[in-house]
């Protein structure tokens, strides 16, 4: 190569890098959840119970997507001082529109709204998000954002080491007194809205002291250098904002008589307010990765949440039940679970089947460990994609994709959060979670999960010939398969191809 050609190539490379620069040094004002009053308004009975248990917090499971949306909307509508939302993605669909307009209405009442979004998988446009950000009581920031000077693909090609690192945390807090944690993002599929697949997900409503810890976690991320104000990227004309507002309001109008009413009038939430559903009171603590994890090489990053979960599971005396949509244990993780099983701990792992997963390539990092895990006594369960069809007989019912992230240790220690058991969550991204210690909540969760496993999953078992069998037995029907049940040719091809590539560490 001539010197001129080499210089030209170098300049071109620098130009590409320049096109992926982001304004990380944009001036911004720090703010804290403690800047505003704590306002407790979670219901008189819960308030009385919390007053009698000053160190404990209140918990209400939200396994149903409609209830989870209704709880968010009711919290937004009850807010008096502050709303802090932190999510991995936002889509410009009905759920996104309803939540966005509810936030704007809260801002109109004088509530401060801080909205922190990861930037890669959010499909709402900058202009659509700017419509919300334009209100003086609302600020939107993007975590570790991509450059707007080049295509998204160029960001990954030229700046992969940075943009590959994402904030996967999911949390919501209102008035520093109530919150929602779990696995759901802000999009229709998480709330049973206009979707061809049923996302089996889980959130937990919380109130009391631990809500303040969730708020403190939010503050850490909000005030980090990687959290960049949306206004640093986009300036949208008033006419465009008005047009976007009209579109969002039209979507909300479409949802008002259906989605919105169904969510806020949820019988479950109504019964909860009437004291007909159980609220749990327990000790709890939050755990989360620090934003600094995204700023250092993957091998050097602190894995705070994953290590907390591993330590909790390692201390098991009787049983570990892990539910994760993407299970890629790598060799070290497979050894961890096999060692647990060999010392007499019952280990059950629930994950998606090849037919139910929404990321077939991730399945490649799981299936190569199945035989080793089963040989050691670990029990594997895979979600049956057509479980609703089987249960109802309705051939038009949607397939199930499991998105829940839970762990239960010794029937007492419950983990709820955003962490998947895969290299991406453990090593690459940041995650948030909560550990709840309560034998009553744990026992009831265990019973509910046992029933769900029977109805929703295949038990994967080794055969005498050294192969695998998938067994479904809900008490009414028994089926046995000797290959990934229900998997189509495309998913089979993708998982097979991925298994040949050296990419397990990125799954």
Order of alpha helices (4+ residues) and beta strands (2+ residues): alpha-alpha-beta-alpha-beta-alpha-beta-alpha-beta-alpha-alpha-beta-beta-beta-beta-alpha-beta-alpha-alpha-alpha-beta-alpha-beta-alpha-beta-alpha-alpha-beta-alpha-beta-beta-beta-beta-alpha-beta-beta-beta-alpha
